[in-house]
Amino acid sequence: MSSRARRIARDRVPNPLLVDSGAWIALLSARDQPHAEADAMFRAAASRSARLLTTNLILAEVHRFVLFLAGIEPAAHALERIEASRLVAMEFVRRAHHQRARAWLEKLGDQRIRYTNAVSFAVVQEHGCRTAMSFDHDLETAGFTLWRMR
């Protein structure tokens, strides 16, 4: 775990909290290596009624992963399950997000940052969110904090 990643006790769940595709996938797939940690994080967030911020591009990544791993019905069920949560705040990407994402990609031009993550950087900035439920380090690279339960 890098120096920027930090532990936050169950009673200190960040709010709002960005949830990226890796966290959703880990929650949905019991075979995923960080499944137990993702499950614990989602349970802690739910117990505190934390607002879980995600984007339609993140859901596109989740859908694609589940579609090719498990099939059409599980992929549709994954979207339904996420959208049905009262805790999830879905941000639909707009032109302003795209423009800010392009700026992030330019700023971090020496890093291999996915466009979806650059859009997420723009969205979390807009919402004043500093912490993400994620298992990749692009968010740390951009200066955000990864939330861990360990």
Contact map, one row per residue, 1 for C-alpha under 8 A:
111010000000000000000000000000000000000000000000000000000000000000000000000000000000000000000000000000000000000000000000000000000000000000000000000000
111110000000000000000000000000000000000000000000000000000000000000000000000000000000000000000000000000000000000000000000000000000000000000000000000000
111111000000000000000000000000000000000000000000000000000000000000000000000000000000000000000000000000000000000000000000000000000000000000000000000000
011111000000000000000000000000000000000000000000000000000000000000000000000000000000000000000000000000000000000000000000000000000000000000010000110000
111111100000000000000000000000000000000000000000000000000000000000000000000000000000000000000000000000000000000000000000000000000000000000010000111100
001111110000000000000000000000000000000000000000000000000000000000000000000000000000000000000000000000000000000000000000000000000000000000000000111100
000011111000000000000000000000000000000000000000000000000000000000000000000000000000000000000000000000000000000000000000000000000000000000000000001111
000001111101100000000000000000000000000000000000000000000000000000000000000000000000000000000000000000000000000000000000000000000000000000000000001110
000000111111100000000000000000000000000000000000000000000000000000000000000000000000000000000000000000000000000000000000000000000000000000000000000010
000000011111100000000000000000000000000000010000000000000000000000000000000000000000000000000000000000000000000000000000000000000000000000000000000010
000000001111100000000000000000000000000000010001000000000000000000000000000000000000000000000000000000000000000000000000000000000000000000000000000000
000000011111110000000000000000000000000000000000000000000000000000000000000000000000000000000000000000000000000000000000000000000000000000000000000000
000000011111111000000000000000000000000000011001010000000000000000000000000000000000000000000000000000000000000000000000000000000000000000000000000000
000000000001111110000000000000000000000000000000010000000000000000000000000000000000000000000000000000000000000000000000000000000010000000000000000000
000000000000111110000000000000000000000000000000011100000000000000000000000000000000000000000000000000000000000000000000000000001000000000000000000000
000000000000011111000000000000000000000000000000011110000000000000000000000000000000000000000000000000000000000000000000000000101010000000000000000000
000000000000011111100000000000000000000000000000011110000000000000000000000000000000000000000000000000000000000000000000000000001111100000000000000000
000000000000000111110000000000000000000000000000000111000000000000000000000000000000000000000000000000000000000000000000000100001011100000000000000000
000000000000000011111011000000000000000000000000000111000000000000000000000000000000000000000000000000000000000000000000000000000001110000000000000000
000000000000000001111111000000000000000000000000000001000100000000000000000000000000000000000000000000000000000000000000000000000001110000000000000000
000000000000000000111111100000000000000000000000000000000110110000000000000000000000000000000000000000000000000000000000000000000000010000000000000000
000000000000000000011111110000000000000000000000000000000000010000000000000000000000000000000000000000000000000000000000000000000000011100000000000000
000000000000000000111111111000000000010000000000000000000000000000000000000000000000000000000000000000000000000000000000000000000000111000000000000000
000000000000000000111111111100000000010000000000000000000000010000000000000000000000000000000000000000000000000000000000000000000000000000000000000000
000000000000000000001111111110010000000000000000000000000000010011000000000000000000000000000000000000000000000000000000000000000000000000000000000000
000000000000000000000111111111011110011000000000000000000000000000000000000000000000000000000000000000000000000000000000000000000000000000000000000000
000000000000000000000011111111000011011001000000000000000000000000000000000000000000000000000000000000000000000000000000000000000000000000000000000000
000000000000000000000001111111000010000000000000000000000000000000000000000001000000000000000000000000000000000000000000000000000000000000000000000000
000000000000000000000000111111110010000000000000000000000000000000000000000000000000000000000000000000000000000000000000000000000000000000000000000000
000000000000000000000000011111111011000000000000000000000000000000000000000000000000000000000000000000000000000000000000000000000000000000000000000000
000000000000000000000000000011111010000000000000000000000000000000000000000000000000000000000000000000000000000000000000000000000000000000000000000000
000000000000000000000000110011111110000000000000000000000000000000000000000000000000000000000000000000000000000000000000000000000000000000000000000000
000000000000000000000000010001111111000000000000000000000000000000000000000000000000000000000000000000000000000000000000000000000000000000000000000000
000000000000000000000000010000011111110000000000000000000000000000000000000000000000000000000000000000000000000000000000000000000000001000000000000000
000000000000000000000000011111111111111000000000000000000000000000000000000000000000000000000000000000000000000000000000000000000000000000000000000000
000000000000000000000000001001001111111100000000000000000000000000000000000000000000000000000000000000000000000000000000000000000000000000000000000000
000000000000000000000000000000000111111110000000000000000000000000000000000000000000000000000000000000000000000000000000000000000000000000000000000111
000000000000000000000011011000000111111111000000000000000000000000000000000000000000000000000000000000000000000000000000000000000000000000000000000000
000000000000000000000000011000000011111111100000000000000000000000000000000000000000000000000000000000000000000000000000000000000000000000000000000000
000000000000000000000000000000000001111111110000000000000000000000000000000000000000000000000000000000000000000000000000000000000000000000000000000010
000000000000000000000000000000000000111111111000000000000000000000000000000000000000000000000000000000000000000000000000000000000000100000000000000110
000000000000000000000000001000000000011111111100000000000000000000000000000000000000000000000000000000000000000000000000000000000000000000000000000000
000000000000000000000000000000000000001111111110000000000000000000000000000000000000000000000000000000000000000000000000000000000000000000000000000000
000000000110100000000000000000000000000111111111000000000000000000000000000000000000000000000000000000000000000000000000000000000000000000000000000000
000000000000100000000000000000000000000011111111111000000000000000000000000000000000000000000000000000000000000000000000000000000000000000000000000000
000000000000000000000000000000000000000001111111110000000000000000000000000000000000001000000000000000000000000000000000000000000000000000000000000000
000000000000000000000000000000000000000000111111110000000000000000000000000000000000000000000000000000000000000000000000000000000000000000000000000000
000000000010100000000000000000000000000000011111110000000000000000000000000000000000000000000000000000000000000000000000000000000000000000000000000000
000000000000000000000000000000000000000000001111111000000000000000000000000000000000001000000000000000000000000000000000000000000000000000000000000000
000000000000111110000000000000000000000000001111111100000000000000000000000000000000001000000000000000000000000000000000000000000000000000000000000000
000000000000001110000000000000000000000000001000111110000000000000000000000000000000001110000000000000000000000000000000000000000000000000000000000000
000000000000001111100000000000000000000000000000011111000000000000000000000000000000001110000000000000000000000000000000000000000000000000000000000000
000000000000000111100000000000000000000000000000001111100000000000000000000000000000000111100000000000000000000000000000000000000000000000000000000000
000000000000000001110000000000000000000000000000000111110110000000000000000000000000000111100000000000000000000000000001000000000000000000000000000000
000000000000000000000000000000000000000000000000000011111110000000000000000000000000000001111000000000000000000000000001000000000000000000000000000000
000000000000000000000000000000000000000000000000000001111111000000000000000000000000000001111000000000000000000000000000000000000000000000000000000000
000000000000000000000000000000000000000000000000000000111111100000000000000000000000000000011000000000000000000000010000000000000000000000000000000000
000000000000000000011000000000000000000000000000000001111111110000000000000000000000000000000000000000000000000000010000000000000000000000000000000000
000000000000000000001000000000000000000000000000000001111111111000000000000000100000000000000000000000000000000000000000000000000000000000000000000000
000000000000000000000000000000000000000000000000000000011111111100000000000000000000000000000000000000000000000000000000000000000000000000000000000000
000000000000000000001000000000000000000000000000000000001111111110000000000000000000000000000000000000000000000000000000000000000000000000000000000000
000000000000000000001101100000000000000000000000000000000111111111000000001001000000000000000000000000000000000000000000000000000000000000000000000000
000000000000000000000000000000000000000000000000000000000011111111100000001101100000000000000000000000000000000000000000000000000000000000000000000000
000000000000000000000000000000000000000000000000000000000001111111110000001000000000000000000000000000000000000000000000000000000000000000000000000000
000000000000000000000000100000000000000000000000000000000000111111111000000000000000000000000000000000000000000000000000000000000000000000000000000000
000000000000000000000000100000000000000000000000000000000000011111111110011001000000000000000000000000000000000000000000000000000000000000000000000000
000000000000000000000000000000000000000000000000000000000000001111111111111000000000000000000000000000000000000000000000000000000000000000000000000000
000000000000000000000000000000000000000000000000000000000000000111111110000000000000000000000000000000000000000000000000000000000000000000000000000000
000000000000000000000000000000000000000000000000000000000000000011111110000000000000000000000000000000000000000000000000000000000000000000000000000000
000000000000000000000000000000000000000000000000000000000000000001111111011000000000000000000000000000000000000000000000000000000000000000000000000000
000000000000000000000000000000000000000000000000000000000000000001111111111000000000000000000000000000000000000000000000000000000000000000000000000000
000000000000000000000000000000000000000000000000000000000000000000100111111100000000000000000000000000000000000000000000000000000000000000000000000000
000000000000000000000000000000000000000000000000000000000000000000100011111110000000000000000000000000000000000000000000000000000000000000000000000000
000000000000000000000000000000000000000000000000000000000000000001100111111111000000000000000000000000000000000000000000000000000000000000000000000000
000000000000000000000000000000000000000000000000000000000000011101100111111111100000000000000000000000000000000000000000000000000000000000000000000000
000000000000000000000000000000000000000000000000000000000000001000000001111111110000000000000000000000000000000000000000000000000000000000000000000000
000000000000000000000000000000000000000000000000000000000000000000000000111111111000000000000000000000000000000000000000000000000000000000000000000000
000000000000000000000000000100000000000000000000000000000000011001000000011111111100000000000000000000000000000000000000000000000000000000000000000000
000000000000000000000000000000000000000000000000000000000010001000000000001111111110000000000000000000000000000000000000000000000000000000000000000000
000000000000000000000000000000000000000000000000000000000000000000000000000111111111000000000000000000000000000000000000000000000000000000000000000000
000000000000000000000000000000000000000000000000000000000000000000000000000011111111100000000000000000000000000000000000000000000000000000000000000000
000000000000000000000000000000000000000000000000000000000000000000000000000001111111100100000000000000000000000000000000000000000000000000000000000000
000000000000000000000000000000000000000000000000000000000000000000000000000000111111100101000000000000000000000000000000000000000000000000000000000000
000000000000000000000000000000000000000000000000000000000000000000000000000000011111110100000000000000000000000000000000000000000000000000000000000000
000000000000000000000000000000000000000000000000000000000000000000000000000000001111111100000000000000000000000000000000000000000000000000000000000000
000000000000000000000000000000000000000000000000000000000000000000000000000000000001111100000000000000000000000000000000000000000000000000000000000000
000000000000000000000000000000000000000000000100111100000000000000000000000000000000111110000000000000000000000000000000000000000000000000000000000000
000000000000000000000000000000000000000000000000001111000000000000000000000000000111111111000000000000000000000000000000000000000000000000000000000000
000000000000000000000000000000000000000000000000001111000000000000000000000000000000001111100000000000000000000000000000000000000000000000000000000000
000000000000000000000000000000000000000000000000000011110000000000000000000000000010000111110000000000000000000000000000000000000000000000000000000000
000000000000000000000000000000000000000000000000000011110000000000000000000000000000000011111000000000000000000000000000001000000000000000000000000000
000000000000000000000000000000000000000000000000000000111000000000000000000000000000000001111100000000000000000000000000000000000000000000000000000000
000000000000000000000000000000000000000000000000000000111000000000000000000000000000000000111110110000000000000000000010000000000000000000000000000000
000000000000000000000000000000000000000000000000000000000000000000000000000000000000000000011111110000000000000000000000000000000000000000000000000000
000000000000000000000000000000000000000000000000000000000000000000000000000000000000000000001111111000000000000000000000000000000000000000000000000000
000000000000000000000000000000000000000000000000000000000000000000000000000000000000000000000111111100000000000000000000000000000000000000000000000000
000000000000000000000000000000000000000000000000000000000000000000000000000000000000000000001111111110000000000000000010011000000000000000000000000000
000000000000000000000000000000000000000000000000000000000000000000000000000000000000000000001111111111000000000000000010000000000000000000000000000000
000000000000000000000000000000000000000000000000000000000000000000000000000000000000000000000011111111100000000000000000000000000000000000000000000000
000000000000000000000000000000000000000000000000000000000000000000000000000000000000000000000001111111110000000000000110010000000000000000000000000000
000000000000000000000000000000000000000000000000000000000000000000000000000000000000000000000000111111111000000000100111110000000000000000000000000000
000000000000000000000000000000000000000000000000000000000000000000000000000000000000000000000000011111111100000000000100000000000000000000000000000000
000000000000000000000000000000000000000000000000000000000000000000000000000000000000000000000000001111111110000000000000000000000000000000000000000000
000000000000000000000000000000000000000000000000000000000000000000000000000000000000000000000000000111111111000000000100110000000000000000000000000000
000000000000000000000000000000000000000000000000000000000000000000000000000000000000000000000000000011111111100010100100000000000000000000000000000000
000000000000000000000000000000000000000000000000000000000000000000000000000000000000000000000000000001111111100000000000000000000000000000000000000000
000000000000000000000000000000000000000000000000000000000000000000000000000000000000000000000000000000111111100000000000000000000000000000000000000000
000000000000000000000000000000000000000000000000000000000000000000000000000000000000000000000000000000011111111010000000000000000000000000000100000000
000000000000000000000000000000000000000000000000000000000000000000000000000000000000000000000000000000001111111100000000000000000000000000000000000000
000000000000000000000000000000000000000000000000000000000000000000000000000000000000000000000000000000000001111100000000000000000000000000000000000000
000000000000000000000000000000000000000000000000000000000000000000000000000000000000000000000000000000000001111110000000000000000000000000000000000000
000000000000000000000000000000000000000000000000000000000000000000000000000000000000000000000000000000000000111111000000000000000000000000000000000000
000000000000000000000000000000000000000000000000000000000000000000000000000000000000000000000000000000001001001111101100000000000000000001000000000000
000000000000000000000000000000000000000000000000000000000000000000000000000000000000000000000000000000000000000111111100000000000000000000000000000000
000000000000000000000000000000000000000000000000000000000000000000000000000000000000000000000000000010001000000011111110000000000000000000000000000000
000000000000000000000000000000000000000000000000000000001100000000000000000000000000000000000000000000000000000001111111000000000000000000000000000000
000000000000000000000000000000000000000000000000000000000000000000000000000000000000000000000000000000000000000011111111100000000000000001100000000000
000000000000000000000000000000000000000000000000000000000000000000000000000000000000000000000000000111011000000011111111110000000000000000000000000000
000000000000000000000000000000000000000000000000000000000000000000000000000000000000000000001000110110000000000000111111111000000000000000000000000000
000000000000000000000000000000000000000000000000000001100000000000000000000000000000000000000000000010000000000000011111111100000000000000000000000000
000000000000000000000000000000000000000000000000000000000000000000000000000000000000000000000000000010010000000000001111111110000000000000100100000000
000000000000000000000000000000000000000000000000000000000000000000000000000000000000000000000000100110010000000000000111111111000000000000000000000000
000000000000000000000000000000000000000000000000000000000000000000000000000000000000000000100000100000000000000000000011111111100000000000000000000000
000000000000000001000000000000000000000000000000000000000000000000000000000000000000000000000000000000000000000000000001111111111100000000000000000000
000000000000000000000000000000000000000000000000000000000000000000000000000000000000000000000000000000000000000000000000111111111100000000000000000000
000000000000000000000000000000000000000000000000000000000000000000000000000000000000000000000000000000000000000000000000011111111000000000000000000000
000000000000000100000000000000000000000000000000000000000000000000000000000000000000000000000000000000000000000000000000001111111000000000000000000000
000000000000000000000000000000000000000000000000000000000000000000000000000000000000000000000000000000000000000000000000000111111100000000000000000000
000000000000001111000000000000000000000000000000000000000000000000000000000000000000000000000000000000000000000000000000000111111110000000000000000000
000000000000000010000000000000000000000000000000000000000000000000000000000000000000000000000000000000000000000000000000000110011111000000000001100000
000000000000010111000000000000000000000000000000000000000000000000000000000000000000000000000000000000000000000000000000000000001111100000000001111000
000000000000000011110000000000000000000000000000000000000000000000000000000000000000000000000000000000000000000000000000000000000111110000100001111000
000000000000000011110010000000000000000010000000000000000000000000000000000000000000000000000000000000000000000000000000000000000011111000000000011100
000000000000000000111110000000000000000000000000000000000000000000000000000000000000000000000000000000000000000000000000000000000001111110000000011000
000000000000000000000110000000000100000000000000000000000000000000000000000000000000000000000000000000000000000000000000000000000000111110000000010000
000000000000000000000100000000000000000000000000000000000000000000000000000000000000000000000000000000000000000000000000000000000000011111100000000000
000000000000000000000000000000000000000000000000000000000000000000000000000000000000000000000000000000000000000000000000000000000000011111111000010000
000000000000000000000000000000000000000000000000000000000000000000000000000000000000000000000000000000000000000010001000000000000000000111111100000000
000000000000000000000000000000000000000000000000000000000000000000000000000000000000000000000000000000000000000000001000100000000001000111111111110000
000110000000000000000000000000000000000000000000000000000000000000000000000000000000000000000000000000000000000000000000000000000000000011111111110000
000000000000000000000000000000000000000000000000000000000000000000000000000000000000000000000000000000000000000000000000000000000000000011111111000000
000000000000000000000000000000000000000000000000000000000000000000000000000000000000000000000000000000000001000000000000100000000000000001111111000000
000000000000000000000000000000000000000000000000000000000000000000000000000000000000000000000000000000000000000000000000000000000000000000111111100000
000000000000000000000000000000000000000000000000000000000000000000000000000000000000000000000000000000000000000000000000000000000111000000111111110000
000111000000000000000000000000000000000000000000000000000000000000000000000000000000000000000000000000000000000000000000000000000111000000110011111000
000111000000000000000000000000000000000000000000000000000000000000000000000000000000000000000000000000000000000000000000000000000011111010110001111100
000011110000000000000000000000000000000000000000000000000000000000000000000000000000000000000000000000000000000000000000000000000011110000000000111110
000011110000000000000000000000000000100010000000000000000000000000000000000000000000000000000000000000000000000000000000000000000000100000000000011111
000000111100000000000000000000000000100110000000000000000000000000000000000000000000000000000000000000000000000000000000000000000000000000000000001111
000000100000000000000000000000000000100000000000000000000000000000000000000000000000000000000000000000000000000000000000000000000000000000000000000111
